Amino acid sequence: MRDFLDNHDGALSVIDGTLVKPEPLDEVSTAEQRRQFKKNSDLFCEANSYAKSMITSALTEETCQKVMDKETAREVWVDLKRNF
């Protein structure tokens, strides 16, 4: 699984917590800040979706049901680590 995650930009970083969902911008943000926010947000969303999908695809149906309420791959990983 690590090979699959290594192959996708940001997937391992989401799991280890170094790539996090960017905080929303305030109303007076500049065009450059909005551009950077979109870039960071898109990277996080894509990496998180991929990582969460890879993790959950390796789980049994029963275990998968226990983590489906988690928003991020990091939350899934931490929960699995704690319980297994």
Order of alpha helices (4+ residues) and beta strands (2+ residues): alpha-alpha-alpha-alpha-alpha
